[in-house]
Amino acid sequence: MEMVNQIADKLGLRFTAEKLVTESTFAPIDILDYIYAVLHSPTYREKYKEFLKIDFPRVPYPENAETFWQLVKLGGELRQIHLLESPVVDHFISKFPVGGSNLVVKIAFDSGKVWINDTQYFDLVPEHAWFFYIGGYQPAQKWLKDRKGRELNFDDICHYQKIIVALTETNRIMTEIDQYWLTDEVIRSLNLNERQKKSLPFLKQNKRITNREYCEIAATSIATAKRDFDELAKMGILTLKGAGRGSYYELNSKQLKWLIQLK
């Protein structure tokens, strides 16, 4: 009950055993959805990845009611999607365009096509959905591997297309979760190094930064700059744009209001 009491006291809400429409109350399902959202934060997973392997996760308390309800909403969306109960999963984004035996023989991914045999494939499958991990496995791949040697019926084909939607939506919502979970306190706990902190005023003003600019600001080498950028990208703070000499890192605008408050 400690978490319930902390949320109630900090946010000025009243706990109820059943979900009510009253805004000043919260219920067990809200706590579940809040935790579900936090556990799907990319930054949370990166920061605590070693700890999560050996112990139960530590879930931070919400700082305010707005953050709590936003994460409850996103966690609820994720939960419904993962149960394949959300109407979103019925809006297929992939196709199964070629008729045939439907026999799963040899599974391969190439340019948006997931081949199940020499002639048949699921088309328009996003690359991030194919490679997406949940826990220790990749659902889009494992589901087909588990059915190797079997013929897919109509329901199977529809179910797989729902999985592709679910994985794509999970990827989108996880990015959105960081918008609300990355509070001032959390960002300070990310332990940015002094070089990274020095770049924040420049990022605040310009919203983007190149390797050369970072090296000048932080007085460091290209190799060190790349390592710093890789860390910031994993945290969802920066996004790589372009390639080669024309490449640069762009500040994730959703994080700007928190980043500029770092000391």
Secondary structure, DSSP 4 states (H G I P E B T S, - for coil): -HHHHHHHHHHT-EE-SS--S-TTEE-HHHHHHHHHHHHT-HHHHHHTHHHHHHSPPPPPPPSSHHHHHHHHHHHHHHHHHHTT-SGGGGS---B----S--B----EEETTEEESSSS-EEBS--HHHHH--BTTB-HHHHHHHTTTTSB--HHHHHHHHHHHHHHHHHHHHHHHHHHHH--HHHHHTT---HHHHHTHHHHHHHSEE-HHHHHHHHT--HHHHHHHHHHHHHTTSEEEES-GGG-EEEE-GGGHHHHTT--
